[in-house]
Amino acid sequence: RLFQYRAPLEKRSLWMSLSPCGIEPIALTALSWHANDRNPSMISTNRADTFTITTIEFWPVDVPITDPFAVATGTRITAQNIFVRVTLAGGHQGYGEAAPFPEVGGEIRDDCLLALNHLGAALIGQPASRYRHIAQRMAEASGSSQQAARCALETAVLDAFCRAADLPMWALWGGADVRARETDITIPITSIDRTLQLAQKWHANGFRLFKMKVGKKVDEDIKRLEALHRSLPGIGFIGDGNQGFTREECLTFVKGVKRFGGQFVEALDGMHFAMPERVLGLVVDVGHHQRQVGFPEDRSAADLV
């Protein structure tokens, strides 16, 4: 371990410089800072190859949420995120963001900061052009955990590489399909009145697909979705339960949704259960494809998808 963060993280940042050949620390200085400062932790090297990763910086940022973001497993009032900046030897920089969400993924920011330190050190001296190899190495080093930290680093490396190569990211991924895409807006678990207020505001901004968080009280969830359906005819919605439903609640929810015609339902339950297709009749969104599925005995939705 190169260094260990000292709690509370909000009041301290550490600066580290690494030698070009491995992870031998050549300087370590603790820097005091306050919540509004932007002094990042830094890991760096002096190698001169244009695409070589020479510096990785990261710093925590609290982002207030305008409405409490309530899902089946908990509520967020502040997004405790981390910004990441990767600098290449040629001077190009790329940015990424870690957004740990303990109520859903179980990750917390303190662990993300430690993971960024550990994973970031292994990236120093690596060519950003080998972004797939970098991603694989990070997955292996973390046991496929620490998804938020890995996402931030992968994004920042890709951003820096594309800037250095003067290549738009959409072109990096092929750029063949440039059709317009419809996206959704998420409505958290809240009262019916607040649900309608939020939905009407986003509807006025052009949204026609709403991702509705559900999973706490199934009868109230159905009422909220039905009220939205009747208030804004012609919209589509997704019911996202974040593993909050039991098998019985899941079936009740699906039947209630089908009664007034929801577009499709996702992430109803992470438990193992049997749901005959003739009962569910669900359409599951997989990438840009949609298909109707049922769930065999002793299989979970995640296993089947």
Solvent accessible surface area in square Angstrom, and as a share of the most:
residue,aa,sasa,rsa
1,R,211,0.77
2,L,34,0.17
3,F,14,0.06
4,Q,115,0.51
5,Y,24,0.09
6,R,150,0.55
7,A,94,0.73
8,P,74,0.46
9,L,16,0.08
10,E,68,0.30
11,K,135,0.57
12,R,81,0.29
13,S,3,0.02
14,L,11,0.05
15,W,97,0.34
16,M,1,0.00
17,S,23,0.15
18,L,0,0.00
19,S,10,0.06
20,P,63,0.39
21,C,109,0.65
22,G,48,0.46
23,I,96,0.49
24,E,106,0.48
25,P,73,0.46
26,I,97,0.49
27,A,48,0.37
28,L,100,0.50
29,T,74,0.43
30,A,51,0.40
31,L,57,0.28
32,S,95,0.61
33,W,9,0.03
34,H,137,0.61
35,A,83,0.64
36,N,146,0.75
37,D,55,0.29
38,R,143,0.52
39,N,61,0.31
40,P,16,0.10
41,S,5,0.03
42,M,31,0.14
43,I,0,0.00
44,S,19,0.12
45,T,8,0.05
46,N,123,0.63
47,R,97,0.36
48,A,94,0.73
49,D,78,0.40
50,T,72,0.42
51,F,65,0.27
52,T,3,0.02
53,I,0,0.00
54,T,12,0.07
55,T,19,0.11
56,I,0,0.00
57,E,12,0.05
58,F,1,0.01
59,W,6,0.02
60,P,22,0.14
61,V,34,0.19
62,D,74,0.39
63,V,60,0.34
64,P,110,0.69
65,I,56,0.28
66,T,140,0.81
67,D,30,0.15
68,P,76,0.48
69,F,49,0.21
70,A,10,0.08
71,V,0,0.00
72,A,19,0.15
73,T,70,0.41
74,G,18,0.17
75,T,60,0.35
76,R,48,0.18
77,I,122,0.62
78,T,39,0.23
79,A,25,0.19
80,Q,70,0.31
81,N,15,0.08
82,I,0,0.00
83,F,58,0.24
84,V,0,0.00
85,R,53,0.19
86,V,0,0.00
87,T,22,0.13
88,L,2,0.01
89,A,34,0.26
90,G,43,0.42
91,G,51,0.49
92,H,72,0.32
93,Q,68,0.30
94,G,0,0.00
95,Y,98,0.37
96,G,8,0.08
97,E,74,0.33
98,A,0,0.00
99,A,60,0.47
100,P,8,0.05
101,F,51,0.21
102,P,40,0.25
103,E,37,0.16
104,V,65,0.38
105,G,55,0.52
106,G,57,0.55
107,E,28,0.13
108,I,80,0.40
109,R,14,0.05
110,D,65,0.34
111,D,61,0.32
112,C,0,0.00
113,L,4,0.02
114,L,60,0.30
115,A,10,0.08
116,L,0,0.00
117,N,4,0.02
118,H,111,0.49
119,L,4,0.02
120,G,0,0.00
121,A,7,0.05
122,A,43,0.33
123,L,4,0.02
124,I,19,0.10
125,G,9,0.09
126,Q,37,0.17
127,P,44,0.28
128,A,0,0.00
129,S,52,0.34
130,R,121,0.44
131,Y,38,0.14
132,R,168,0.61
133,H,66,0.29
134,I,3,0.01
135,A,24,0.19
136,Q,99,0.44
137,R,90,0.33
138,M,3,0.01
139,A,21,0.16
140,E,117,0.53
141,A,59,0.46
142,S,23,0.15
143,G,63,0.61
144,S,70,0.45
145,S,51,0.33
146,Q,45,0.20
147,Q,102,0.45
148,A,12,0.09
149,A,0,0.00
150,R,30,0.11
151,C,72,0.43
152,A,0,0.00
153,L,0,0.00
154,E,52,0.23
155,T,55,0.32
156,A,0,0.00
157,V,1,0.00
158,L,24,0.12
159,D,22,0.11
160,A,0,0.00
161,F,26,0.11
162,C,8,0.05
163,R,138,0.50
164,A,20,0.15
165,A,42,0.32
166,D,131,0.68
167,L,60,0.30
168,P,67,0.42
169,M,70,0.31
170,W,159,0.56
171,A,33,0.26
172,L,36,0.18
173,W,134,0.47
174,G,56,0.54
175,G,26,0.25
176,A,100,0.77
177,D,74,0.38
178,V,116,0.67
179,R,150,0.55
180,A,106,0.83
181,R,139,0.51
182,E,121,0.54
183,T,89,0.52
184,D,46,0.24
185,I,34,0.17
186,T,42,0.24
187,I,1,0.00
188,P,10,0.06
189,I,29,0.14
190,T,43,0.25
191,S,64,0.41
192,I,67,0.34
193,D,101,0.52
194,R,85,0.31
195,T,1,0.00
196,L,37,0.18
197,Q,99,0.44
198,L,11,0.05
199,A,0,0.00
200,Q,83,0.37
201,K,106,0.45
202,W,71,0.25
203,H,45,0.20
204,A,89,0.69
205,N,98,0.50
206,G,50,0.48
207,F,46,0.19
208,R,106,0.39
209,L,18,0.09
210,F,0,0.00
211,K,43,0.18
212,M,0,0.00
213,K,16,0.07
214,V,0,0.00
215,G,6,0.06
216,K,103,0.44
217,K,126,0.54
218,V,22,0.12
219,D,87,0.45
220,E,92,0.41
221,D,3,0.01
222,I,16,0.08
223,K,122,0.52
224,R,7,0.03
225,L,0,0.00
226,E,35,0.16
227,A,26,0.20
228,L,0,0.00
229,H,44,0.20
230,R,157,0.57
231,S,42,0.27
232,L,21,0.10
233,P,107,0.68
234,G,77,0.74
235,I,14,0.07
236,G,9,0.09
237,F,1,0.01
238,I,9,0.04
239,G,0,0.00
240,D,5,0.03
241,G,0,0.00
242,N,13,0.06
243,Q,107,0.47
244,G,27,0.26
245,F,2,0.01
246,T,59,0.34
247,R,102,0.37
248,E,114,0.51
249,E,55,0.25
250,C,0,0.00
251,L,34,0.17
252,T,58,0.34
253,F,0,0.00
254,V,0,0.00
255,K,118,0.50
256,G,3,0.03
257,V,4,0.02
258,K,102,0.43
259,R,160,0.58
260,F,19,0.08
261,G,47,0.45
262,G,24,0.23
263,Q,87,0.39
264,F,11,0.05
265,V,7,0.04
266,E,54,0.24
267,A,50,0.39
268,L,10,0.05
269,D,6,0.03
270,G,43,0.42
271,M,100,0.45
272,H,123,0.55
273,F,10,0.04
274,A,14,0.11
275,M,1,0.00
276,P,50,0.32
277,E,87,0.39
278,R,211,0.77
279,V,44,0.25
280,L,0,0.00
281,G,25,0.24
282,L,11,0.05
283,V,44,0.25
284,V,17,0.09
285,D,60,0.31
286,V,55,0.32
287,G,67,0.64
288,H,123,0.55
289,H,114,0.51
290,Q,100,0.44
291,R,116,0.42
292,Q,105,0.47
293,V,9,0.05
294,G,14,0.14
295,F,13,0.05
296,P,64,0.40
297,E,123,0.55
298,D,109,0.57
299,R,96,0.35
300,S,6,0.04
301,A,23,0.18
302,A,83,0.65
303,D,78,0.40
304,L,41,0.20
305,V,88,0.51
